[in-house]
């Protein structure tokens, strides 16, 4: 029997804006007693066109930190968002760097990616993402799920906004990965 080193679990929440990922990630964090992290400067950096800087500098720094502290962690957005949003918004993105980050997170941690989406968005308002981009973003997340080396990806339909059902679905998913 081969003893595999214990790896920290990293749970990344992804998906289009207003899909419920932050609310679900915070609730899961509380339920599992695992730290939650969201880059509070994300929207400001997006407005300034600095998302590529985050991907090239901040995410590797965060990866190194997580690797050293060896703690379970819930992240509200990470490099998959740059893969999807960057292509939909036709921004200059560094796919090579995103691949490197994907390889790092897929091999160093027991990574899981939960992609939240809604089958329909009612009363959608967001200052940085036009509603017409939502379907294209969902398609990009599907493309990402085939592109990533992460073995554990869950698509979670959050249309019903039933937080208890969503947490139970995630817990079931995490119990088998």
PyMOL commands that place a pseudoatom at each C-alpha (Angstrom):
pseudoatom trace, name=CA, resn=UNK, resi=1, chain=A, elem=C, hetatm=0, pos=[0.000, 0.000, 0.000]
pseudoatom trace, name=CA, resn=UNK, resi=2, chain=A, elem=C, hetatm=0, pos=[1.368, 3.417, -1.003]
pseudoatom trace, name=CA, resn=UNK, resi=3, chain=A, elem=C, hetatm=0, pos=[1.064, 6.154, 1.580]
pseudoatom trace, name=CA, resn=UNK, resi=4, chain=A, elem=C, hetatm=0, pos=[-0.026, 9.295, -0.205]
pseudoatom trace, name=CA, resn=UNK, resi=5, chain=A, elem=C, hetatm=0, pos=[0.851, 12.507, 1.603]
pseudoatom trace, name=CA, resn=UNK, resi=6, chain=A, elem=C, hetatm=0, pos=[-2.146, 14.312, 3.039]
pseudoatom trace, name=CA, resn=UNK, resi=7, chain=A, elem=C, hetatm=0, pos=[-2.951, 17.332, 0.916]
pseudoatom trace, name=CA, resn=UNK, resi=8, chain=A, elem=C, hetatm=0, pos=[-4.925, 20.358, 1.971]
pseudoatom trace, name=CA, resn=UNK, resi=9, chain=A, elem=C, hetatm=0, pos=[-8.404, 20.717, 0.519]
pseudoatom trace, name=CA, resn=UNK, resi=10, chain=A, elem=C, hetatm=0, pos=[-8.940, 23.894, -1.477]
pseudoatom trace, name=CA, resn=UNK, resi=11, chain=A, elem=C, hetatm=0, pos=[-12.517, 24.580, -2.558]
pseudoatom trace, name=CA, resn=UNK, resi=12, chain=A, elem=C, hetatm=0, pos=[-12.857, 27.225, -5.261]
pseudoatom trace, name=CA, resn=UNK, resi=13, chain=A, elem=C, hetatm=0, pos=[-16.224, 28.816, -5.991]
pseudoatom trace, name=CA, resn=UNK, resi=14, chain=A, elem=C, hetatm=0, pos=[-16.605, 30.070, -9.526]
pseudoatom trace, name=CA, resn=UNK, resi=15, chain=A, elem=C, hetatm=0, pos=[-19.354, 31.220, -11.834]
pseudoatom trace, name=CA, resn=UNK, resi=16, chain=A, elem=C, hetatm=0, pos=[-20.960, 34.297, -13.318]
pseudoatom trace, name=CA, resn=UNK, resi=17, chain=A, elem=C, hetatm=0, pos=[-21.714, 37.322, -11.183]
pseudoatom trace, name=CA, resn=UNK, resi=18, chain=A, elem=C, hetatm=0, pos=[-24.921, 37.060, -9.127]
pseudoatom trace, name=CA, resn=UNK, resi=19, chain=A, elem=C, hetatm=0, pos=[-24.970, 33.257, -9.255]
pseudoatom trace, name=CA, resn=UNK, resi=20, chain=A, elem=C, hetatm=0, pos=[-24.922, 33.006, -5.456]
pseudoatom trace, name=CA, resn=UNK, resi=21, chain=A, elem=C, hetatm=0, pos=[-21.357, 31.778, -5.095]
pseudoatom trace, name=CA, resn=UNK, resi=22, chain=A, elem=C, hetatm=0, pos=[-20.357, 34.211, -2.334]
pseudoatom trace, name=CA, resn=UNK, resi=23, chain=A, elem=C, hetatm=0, pos=[-23.396, 33.443, -0.184]
pseudoatom trace, name=CA, resn=UNK, resi=24, chain=A, elem=C, hetatm=0, pos=[-22.936, 29.697, -0.658]
pseudoatom trace, name=CA, resn=UNK, resi=25, chain=A, elem=C, hetatm=0, pos=[-19.167, 29.833, -0.067]
pseudoatom trace, name=CA, resn=UNK, resi=26, chain=A, elem=C, hetatm=0, pos=[-19.629, 31.805, 3.166]
pseudoatom trace, name=CA, resn=UNK, resi=27, chain=A, elem=C, hetatm=0, pos=[-22.325, 29.401, 4.390]
pseudoatom trace, name=CA, resn=UNK, resi=28, chain=A, elem=C, hetatm=0, pos=[-20.153, 26.378, 3.549]
pseudoatom trace, name=CA, resn=UNK, resi=29, chain=A, elem=C, hetatm=0, pos=[-17.195, 28.012, 5.304]
pseudoatom trace, name=CA, resn=UNK, resi=30, chain=A, elem=C, hetatm=0, pos=[-19.275, 28.446, 8.430]
pseudoatom trace, name=CA, resn=UNK, resi=31, chain=A, elem=C, hetatm=0, pos=[-20.722, 24.919, 8.200]
pseudoatom trace, name=CA, resn=UNK, resi=32, chain=A, elem=C, hetatm=0, pos=[-17.314, 23.256, 7.755]
pseudoatom trace, name=CA, resn=UNK, resi=33, chain=A, elem=C, hetatm=0, pos=[-15.401, 25.731, 9.910]
pseudoatom trace, name=CA, resn=UNK, resi=34, chain=A, elem=C, hetatm=0, pos=[-12.961, 26.356, 7.056]
pseudoatom trace, name=CA, resn=UNK, resi=35, chain=A, elem=C, hetatm=0, pos=[-11.541, 29.839, 6.340]
pseudoatom trace, name=CA, resn=UNK, resi=36, chain=A, elem=C, hetatm=0, pos=[-13.162, 31.800, 3.497]
pseudoatom trace, name=CA, resn=UNK, resi=37, chain=A, elem=C, hetatm=0, pos=[-11.253, 34.183, 1.232]
pseudoatom trace, name=CA, resn=UNK, resi=38, chain=A, elem=C, hetatm=0, pos=[-12.420, 36.667, -1.377]
pseudoatom trace, name=CA, resn=UNK, resi=39, chain=A, elem=C, hetatm=0, pos=[-10.143, 39.284, -2.881]
pseudoatom trace, name=CA, resn=UNK, resi=40, chain=A, elem=C, hetatm=0, pos=[-11.894, 42.429, -1.669]
pseudoatom trace, name=CA, resn=UNK, resi=41, chain=A, elem=C, hetatm=0, pos=[-10.113, 44.445, -4.365]
pseudoatom trace, name=CA, resn=UNK, resi=42, chain=A, elem=C, hetatm=0, pos=[-11.386, 42.267, -7.234]
pseudoatom trace, name=CA, resn=UNK, resi=43, chain=A, elem=C, hetatm=0, pos=[-14.032, 44.649, -8.623]
pseudoatom trace, name=CA, resn=UNK, resi=44, chain=A, elem=C, hetatm=0, pos=[-11.742, 47.655, -8.315]
pseudoatom trace, name=CA, resn=UNK, resi=45, chain=A, elem=C, hetatm=0, pos=[-8.963, 45.800, -10.123]
pseudoatom trace, name=CA, resn=UNK, resi=46, chain=A, elem=C, hetatm=0, pos=[-11.390, 44.748, -12.852]
pseudoatom trace, name=CA, resn=UNK, resi=47, chain=A, elem=C, hetatm=0, pos=[-12.548, 48.347, -13.350]
pseudoatom trace, name=CA, resn=UNK, resi=48, chain=A, elem=C, hetatm=0, pos=[-8.910, 49.433, -13.686]
pseudoatom trace, name=CA, resn=UNK, resi=49, chain=A, elem=C, hetatm=0, pos=[-8.100, 46.606, -16.113]
pseudoatom trace, name=CA, resn=UNK, resi=50, chain=A, elem=C, hetatm=0, pos=[-5.661, 44.969, -13.678]
pseudoatom trace, name=CA, resn=UNK, resi=51, chain=A, elem=C, hetatm=0, pos=[-7.003, 41.403, -13.615]
pseudoatom trace, name=CA, resn=UNK, resi=52, chain=A, elem=C, hetatm=0, pos=[-3.980, 40.097, -15.526]
pseudoatom trace, name=CA, resn=UNK, resi=53, chain=A, elem=C, hetatm=0, pos=[-1.723, 41.511, -12.794]
pseudoatom trace, name=CA, resn=UNK, resi=54, chain=A, elem=C, hetatm=0, pos=[-3.729, 39.577, -10.191]
pseudoatom trace, name=CA, resn=UNK, resi=55, chain=A, elem=C, hetatm=0, pos=[-3.322, 36.356, -12.161]
pseudoatom trace, name=CA, resn=UNK, resi=56, chain=A, elem=C, hetatm=0, pos=[0.402, 36.798, -12.705]
pseudoatom trace, name=CA, resn=UNK, resi=57, chain=A, elem=C, hetatm=0, pos=[1.370, 38.039, -9.235]
pseudoatom trace, name=CA, resn=UNK, resi=58, chain=A, elem=C, hetatm=0, pos=[-1.334, 37.766, -6.577]
pseudoatom trace, name=CA, resn=UNK, resi=59, chain=A, elem=C, hetatm=0, pos=[-2.482, 34.211, -7.317]
pseudoatom trace, name=CA, resn=UNK, resi=60, chain=A, elem=C, hetatm=0, pos=[1.061, 32.727, -7.290]
pseudoatom trace, name=CA, resn=UNK, resi=61, chain=A, elem=C, hetatm=0, pos=[1.682, 34.548, -4.003]
pseudoatom trace, name=CA, resn=UNK, resi=62, chain=A, elem=C, hetatm=0, pos=[-1.568, 33.149, -2.580]
pseudoatom trace, name=CA, resn=UNK, resi=63, chain=A, elem=C, hetatm=0, pos=[-0.677, 29.661, -3.838]
pseudoatom trace, name=CA, resn=UNK, resi=64, chain=A, elem=C, hetatm=0, pos=[2.690, 29.832, -2.080]
pseudoatom trace, name=CA, resn=UNK, resi=65, chain=A, elem=C, hetatm=0, pos=[1.008, 30.975, 1.125]
pseudoatom trace, name=CA, resn=UNK, resi=66, chain=A, elem=C, hetatm=0, pos=[-1.556, 28.145, 1.010]
pseudoatom trace, name=CA, resn=UNK, resi=67, chain=A, elem=C, hetatm=0, pos=[1.146, 25.603, 0.264]
pseudoatom trace, name=CA, resn=UNK, resi=68, chain=A, elem=C, hetatm=0, pos=[3.070, 26.690, 3.347]
pseudoatom trace, name=CA, resn=UNK, resi=69, chain=A, elem=C, hetatm=0, pos=[0.186, 26.918, 5.832]
pseudoatom trace, name=CA, resn=UNK, resi=70, chain=A, elem=C, hetatm=0, pos=[-1.307, 23.583, 4.688]
pseudoatom trace, name=CA, resn=UNK, resi=71, chain=A, elem=C, hetatm=0, pos=[-4.823, 24.472, 5.734]
pseudoatom trace, name=CA, resn=UNK, resi=72, chain=A, elem=C, hetatm=0, pos=[-8.200, 23.767, 4.203]
pseudoatom trace, name=CA, resn=UNK, resi=73, chain=A, elem=C, hetatm=0, pos=[-9.510, 26.850, 2.481]
pseudoatom trace, name=CA, resn=UNK, resi=74, chain=A, elem=C, hetatm=0, pos=[-12.549, 28.144, 0.590]
pseudoatom trace, name=CA, resn=UNK, resi=75, chain=A, elem=C, hetatm=0, pos=[-11.868, 30.661, -2.166]
pseudoatom trace, name=CA, resn=UNK, resi=76, chain=A, elem=C, hetatm=0, pos=[-14.447, 32.921, -3.771]
pseudoatom trace, name=CA, resn=UNK, resi=77, chain=A, elem=C, hetatm=0, pos=[-13.022, 33.184, -7.307]
pseudoatom trace, name=CA, resn=UNK, resi=78, chain=A, elem=C, hetatm=0, pos=[-9.556, 32.300, -8.485]
pseudoatom trace, name=CA, resn=UNK, resi=79, chain=A, elem=C, hetatm=0, pos=[-7.740, 31.788, -11.796]
pseudoatom trace, name=CA, resn=UNK, resi=80, chain=A, elem=C, hetatm=0, pos=[-10.731, 30.035, -13.507]
pseudoatom trace, name=CA, resn=UNK, resi=81, chain=A, elem=C, hetatm=0, pos=[-12.514, 33.396, -13.530]
pseudoatom trace, name=CA, resn=UNK, resi=82, chain=A, elem=C, hetatm=0, pos=[-9.675, 34.955, -15.507]
pseudoatom trace, name=CA, resn=UNK, resi=83, chain=A, elem=C, hetatm=0, pos=[-9.875, 32.069, -18.014]
pseudoatom trace, name=CA, resn=UNK, resi=84, chain=A, elem=C, hetatm=0, pos=[-13.622, 32.602, -18.513]
pseudoatom trace, name=CA, resn=UNK, resi=85, chain=A, elem=C, hetatm=0, pos=[-14.171, 36.334, -18.060]
pseudoatom trace, name=CA, resn=UNK, resi=86, chain=A, elem=C, hetatm=0, pos=[-11.013, 37.236, -19.944]
pseudoatom trace, name=CA, resn=UNK, resi=87, chain=A, elem=C, hetatm=0, pos=[-12.093, 35.332, -23.042]
pseudoatom trace, name=CA, resn=UNK, resi=88, chain=A, elem=C, hetatm=0, pos=[-15.732, 36.483, -22.946]
pseudoatom trace, name=CA, resn=UNK, resi=89, chain=A, elem=C, hetatm=0, pos=[-14.664, 40.101, -22.453]
pseudoatom trace, name=CA, resn=UNK, resi=90, chain=A, elem=C, hetatm=0, pos=[-11.975, 39.694, -25.129]
pseudoatom trace, name=CA, resn=UNK, resi=91, chain=A, elem=C, hetatm=0, pos=[-9.222, 40.858, -22.784]
pseudoatom trace, name=CA, resn=UNK, resi=92, chain=A, elem=C, hetatm=0, pos=[-5.549, 40.065, -23.167]
pseudoatom trace, name=CA, resn=UNK, resi=93, chain=A, elem=C, hetatm=0, pos=[-5.086, 37.062, -20.877]
pseudoatom trace, name=CA, resn=UNK, resi=94, chain=A, elem=C, hetatm=0, pos=[-2.069, 34.894, -20.195]
pseudoatom trace, name=CA, resn=UNK, resi=95, chain=A, elem=C, hetatm=0, pos=[-3.329, 31.351, -20.889]
pseudoatom trace, name=CA, resn=UNK, resi=96, chain=A, elem=C, hetatm=0, pos=[0.129, 29.949, -20.249]
pseudoatom trace, name=CA, resn=UNK, resi=97, chain=A, elem=C, hetatm=0, pos=[0.129, 31.410, -16.743]
pseudoatom trace, name=CA, resn=UNK, resi=98, chain=A, elem=C, hetatm=0, pos=[-3.427, 30.198, -16.136]
pseudoatom trace, name=CA, resn=UNK, resi=99, chain=A, elem=C, hetatm=0, pos=[-2.296, 26.694, -17.161]
pseudoatom trace, name=CA, resn=UNK, resi=100, chain=A, elem=C, hetatm=0, pos=[0.623, 26.906, -14.731]
pseudoatom trace, name=CA, resn=UNK, resi=101, chain=A, elem=C, hetatm=0, pos=[-1.738, 27.966, -11.926]
pseudoatom trace, name=CA, resn=UNK, resi=102, chain=A, elem=C, hetatm=0, pos=[-4.136, 25.171, -12.831]
pseudoatom trace, name=CA, resn=UNK, resi=103, chain=A, elem=C, hetatm=0, pos=[-1.322, 22.632, -12.681]
pseudoatom trace, name=CA, resn=UNK, resi=104, chain=A, elem=C, hetatm=0, pos=[-0.138, 23.992, -9.334]
pseudoatom trace, name=CA, resn=UNK, resi=105, chain=A, elem=C, hetatm=0, pos=[-3.566, 23.945, -7.701]
pseudoatom trace, name=CA, resn=UNK, resi=106, chain=A, elem=C, hetatm=0, pos=[-4.448, 20.572, -9.248]
pseudoatom trace, name=CA, resn=UNK, resi=107, chain=A, elem=C, hetatm=0, pos=[-1.324, 18.801, -8.042]
pseudoatom trace, name=CA, resn=UNK, resi=108, chain=A, elem=C, hetatm=0, pos=[-0.385, 20.495, -4.753]
pseudoatom trace, name=CA, resn=UNK, resi=109, chain=A, elem=C, hetatm=0, pos=[-3.847, 20.428, -3.193]
pseudoatom trace, name=CA, resn=UNK, resi=110, chain=A, elem=C, hetatm=0, pos=[-6.936, 18.300, -3.102]
pseudoatom trace, name=CA, resn=UNK, resi=111, chain=A, elem=C, hetatm=0, pos=[-8.672, 20.974, -5.175]
pseudoatom trace, name=CA, resn=UNK, resi=112, chain=A, elem=C, hetatm=0, pos=[-12.363, 21.108, -5.921]
pseudoatom trace, name=CA, resn=UNK, resi=113, chain=A, elem=C, hetatm=0, pos=[-14.048, 23.647, -8.157]
pseudoatom trace, name=CA, resn=UNK, resi=114, chain=A, elem=C, hetatm=0, pos=[-17.722, 24.432, -7.682]
pseudoatom trace, name=CA, resn=UNK, resi=115, chain=A, elem=C, hetatm=0, pos=[-19.173, 26.366, -10.592]
pseudoatom trace, name=CA, resn=UNK, resi=116, chain=A, elem=C, hetatm=0, pos=[-22.392, 28.126, -9.659]
pseudoatom trace, name=CA, resn=UNK, resi=117, chain=A, elem=C, hetatm=0, pos=[-24.832, 29.217, -12.345]
pseudoatom trace, name=CA, resn=UNK, resi=118, chain=A, elem=C, hetatm=0, pos=[-28.489, 30.050, -12.796]
pseudoatom trace, name=CA, resn=UNK, resi=119, chain=A, elem=C, hetatm=0, pos=[-30.610, 28.678, -15.598]
pseudoatom trace, name=CA, resn=UNK, resi=120, chain=A, elem=C, hetatm=0, pos=[-32.224, 32.124, -15.755]
pseudoatom trace, name=CA, resn=UNK, resi=121, chain=A, elem=C, hetatm=0, pos=[-31.235, 35.454, -14.282]
pseudoatom trace, name=CA, resn=UNK, resi=122, chain=A, elem=C, hetatm=0, pos=[-34.098, 37.724, -13.244]
pseudoatom trace, name=CA, resn=UNK, resi=123, chain=A, elem=C, hetatm=0, pos=[-33.536, 41.383, -12.389]
pseudoatom trace, name=CA, resn=UNK, resi=124, chain=A, elem=C, hetatm=0, pos=[-29.825, 41.014, -13.076]
pseudoatom trace, name=CA, resn=UNK, resi=125, chain=A, elem=C, hetatm=0, pos=[-27.834, 44.173, -12.444]
pseudoatom trace, name=CA, resn=UNK, resi=126, chain=A, elem=C, hetatm=0, pos=[-24.076, 44.348, -12.257]
pseudoatom trace, name=CA, resn=UNK, resi=127, chain=A, elem=C, hetatm=0, pos=[-21.853, 47.319, -13.011]
pseudoatom trace, name=CA, resn=UNK, resi=128, chain=A, elem=C, hetatm=0, pos=[-18.974, 45.251, -14.413]
pseudoatom trace, name=CA, resn=UNK, resi=129, chain=A, elem=C, hetatm=0, pos=[-20.742, 42.413, -16.274]
pseudoatom trace, name=CA, resn=UNK, resi=130, chain=A, elem=C, hetatm=0, pos=[-23.450, 43.041, -18.869]
pseudoatom trace, name=CA, resn=UNK, resi=131, chain=A, elem=C, hetatm=0, pos=[-26.366, 40.592, -18.777]
pseudoatom trace, name=CA, resn=UNK, resi=132, chain=A, elem=C, hetatm=0, pos=[-25.711, 39.590, -22.385]
pseudoatom trace, name=CA, resn=UNK, resi=133, chain=A, elem=C, hetatm=0, pos=[-22.401, 38.015, -21.260]
pseudoatom trace, name=CA, resn=UNK, resi=134, chain=A, elem=C, hetatm=0, pos=[-24.003, 35.573, -18.800]
pseudoatom trace, name=CA, resn=UNK, resi=135, chain=A, elem=C, hetatm=0, pos=[-24.745, 32.707, -21.219]
pseudoatom trace, name=CA, resn=UNK, resi=136, chain=A, elem=C, hetatm=0, pos=[-21.319, 33.056, -22.827]
pseudoatom trace, name=CA, resn=UNK, resi=137, chain=A, elem=C, hetatm=0, pos=[-19.728, 32.916, -19.361]
pseudoatom trace, name=CA, resn=UNK, resi=138, chain=A, elem=C, hetatm=0, pos=[-21.593, 29.721, -18.491]
pseudoatom trace, name=CA, resn=UNK, resi=139, chain=A, elem=C, hetatm=0, pos=[-20.362, 28.190, -21.759]
pseudoatom trace, name=CA, resn=UNK, resi=140, chain=A, elem=C, hetatm=0, pos=[-16.787, 29.273, -20.954]
pseudoatom trace, name=CA, resn=UNK, resi=141, chain=A, elem=C, hetatm=0, pos=[-17.042, 27.645, -17.522]
pseudoatom trace, name=CA, resn=UNK, resi=142, chain=A, elem=C, hetatm=0, pos=[-18.149, 24.434, -19.251]
pseudoatom trace, name=CA, resn=UNK, resi=143, chain=A, elem=C, hetatm=0, pos=[-15.129, 24.747, -21.556]
pseudoatom trace, name=CA, resn=UNK, resi=144, chain=A, elem=C, hetatm=0, pos=[-12.925, 25.371, -18.525]
pseudoatom trace, name=CA, resn=UNK, resi=145, chain=A, elem=C, hetatm=0, pos=[-14.221, 22.226, -16.810]
pseudoatom trace, name=CA, resn=UNK, resi=146, chain=A, elem=C, hetatm=0, pos=[-12.901, 20.204, -19.770]
pseudoatom trace, name=CA, resn=UNK, resi=147, chain=A, elem=C, hetatm=0, pos=[-9.642, 22.187, -19.913]
pseudoatom trace, name=CA, resn=UNK, resi=148, chain=A, elem=C, hetatm=0, pos=[-8.680, 22.059, -16.228]
pseudoatom trace, name=CA, resn=UNK, resi=149, chain=A, elem=C, hetatm=0, pos=[-6.505, 19.332, -14.751]
pseudoatom trace, name=CA, resn=UNK, resi=150, chain=A, elem=C, hetatm=0, pos=[-8.568, 19.507, -11.557]
pseudoatom trace, name=CA, resn=UNK, resi=151, chain=A, elem=C, hetatm=0, pos=[-10.417, 16.202, -11.294]
pseudoatom trace, name=CA, resn=UNK, resi=152, chain=A, elem=C, hetatm=0, pos=[-13.235, 17.431, -9.062]
pseudoatom trace, name=CA, resn=UNK, resi=153, chain=A, elem=C, hetatm=0, pos=[-15.593, 19.929, -10.675]
pseudoatom trace, name=CA, resn=UNK, resi=154, chain=A, elem=C, hetatm=0, pos=[-19.242, 20.399, -9.701]
pseudoatom trace, name=CA, resn=UNK, resi=155, chain=A, elem=C, hetatm=0, pos=[-21.761, 22.452, -11.658]
pseudoatom trace, name=CA, resn=UNK, resi=156, chain=A, elem=C, hetatm=0, pos=[-24.330, 23.733, -9.188]
pseudoatom trace, name=CA, resn=UNK, resi=157, chain=A, elem=C, hetatm=0, pos=[-27.609, 25.180, -10.464]
pseudoatom trace, name=CA, resn=UNK, resi=158, chain=A, elem=C, hetatm=0, pos=[-28.451, 27.932, -7.986]
pseudoatom trace, name=CA, resn=UNK, resi=159, chain=A, elem=C, hetatm=0, pos=[-31.638, 29.154, -9.668]
pseudoatom trace, name=CA, resn=UNK, resi=160, chain=A, elem=C, hetatm=0, pos=[-33.888, 28.097, -6.776]
pseudoatom trace, name=CA, resn=UNK, resi=161, chain=A, elem=C, hetatm=0, pos=[-31.708, 30.016, -4.254]
pseudoatom trace, name=CA, resn=UNK, resi=162, chain=A, elem=C, hetatm=0, pos=[-32.290, 27.277, -1.662]
pseudoatom trace, name=CA, resn=UNK, resi=163, chain=A, elem=C, hetatm=0, pos=[-29.120, 27.577, 0.409]
pseudoatom trace, name=CA, resn=UNK, resi=164, chain=A, elem=C, hetatm=0, pos=[-29.757, 24.414, 2.461]
pseudoatom trace, name=CA, resn=UNK, resi=165, chain=A, elem=C, hetatm=0, pos=[-30.212, 22.281, -0.665]
pseudoatom trace, name=CA, resn=UNK, resi=166, chain=A, elem=C, hetatm=0, pos=[-27.112, 23.811, -2.229]
pseudoatom trace, name=CA, resn=UNK, resi=167, chain=A, elem=C, hetatm=0, pos=[-24.972, 23.147, 0.865]
pseudoatom trace, name=CA, resn=UNK, resi=168, chain=A, elem=C, hetatm=0, pos=[-26.265, 19.554, 1.041]
pseudoatom trace, name=CA, resn=UNK, resi=169, chain=A, elem=C, hetatm=0, pos=[-25.447, 19.010, -2.640]
pseudoatom trace, name=CA, resn=UNK, resi=170, chain=A, elem=C, hetatm=0, pos=[-21.919, 20.331, -2.085]
pseudoatom trace, name=CA, resn=UNK, resi=171, chain=A, elem=C, hetatm=0, pos=[-21.430, 18.214, 1.040]
pseudoatom trace, name=CA, resn=UNK, resi=172, chain=A, elem=C, hetatm=0, pos=[-22.485, 15.126, -0.906]
pseudoatom trace, name=CA, resn=UNK, resi=173, chain=A, elem=C, hetatm=0, pos=[-20.050, 16.054, -3.695]
pseudoatom trace, name=CA, resn=UNK, resi=174, chain=A, elem=C, hetatm=0, pos=[-17.205, 16.621, -1.205]
pseudoatom trace, name=CA, resn=UNK, resi=175, chain=A, elem=C, hetatm=0, pos=[-17.856, 13.288, 0.523]
pseudoatom trace, name=CA, resn=UNK, resi=176, chain=A, elem=C, hetatm=0, pos=[-16.953, 11.359, -2.636]
pseudoatom trace, name=CA, resn=UNK, resi=177, chain=A, elem=C, hetatm=0, pos=[-13.909, 13.358, -3.719]
for i in range(1, 177): cmd.bond("trace and resi %d" % i, "trace and resi %d" % (i + 1))
show_as sticks, trace
zoom trace
